[in-house]
Amino acid sequence: YALLPTATQYARNAIFSGMLPLQIQEKFKDKWKNDDEEGGKNLFESDFLEDFLKRTFHEPVKHKYIKITNHRDAELLENNISNYFDNKLTVIVYNFVDMLSHARTEMEVLKELASDEAAYRSLSVSWFDHSPLLNALTKLAEKDVNLLITPDHGTVRVQNPSKCIGDRETTTNIRYKTGRNLNYDEKDVYVVKTPEEIGLPKSYLSSTYIFAKEDKYLVYPNNYNQFVNFYKNTFQHGGISLEEIIVPVVKLSKK
């Protein structure tokens, strides 16, 4: 299961550190940023992974961390995949599917191409079938390695808006929000008034987290209709749904 919020900043940092977000903040004060802070939120996954391996094995583990964010990176991975066979562990973060869901929100043409869950899956499969990633995996299949594939969280198509009011420090994600002065419809959200109890950091003493349930999305009253129409039927994550929380793990090995 992914932890809450089902967002990359929380879920992926937790995977690589082996810790809850609050524990990461306490141990790496200079490397954890809360939602309301400027700067990248996933810039230190490699550091978290290295610390996790040291804590777990108490001896050096030959490993490599690779993040793929564009086609050029993907081609380099495909061409260099044989260089990593001697590692005890090689971690590859492939951002494409997450980037696709965000791009679909912004671009009308992608909304047409991926109009529902089936079309979204089909578009993802089409990309994968012609990607350098498939070529790299084909090379891996010839070697005696264990391959684990997993996302850090899922995504859900949101369809029902729920009004939410917060001050200017309230976070902007439409599936969860954290802030000091939140007003919301209680039936639409799961409320956590003491974030430390579920391992989450808070920016202020009185910070509360709310997580949208099912296919709800949180919209401010200002420009309400504009945002309702913009986000309706988009794929989002950060809240509570089976699609976001259940994380499949696939283990592959040579035949």
Disulfide bonds with the S-S distance in Angstrom:
none
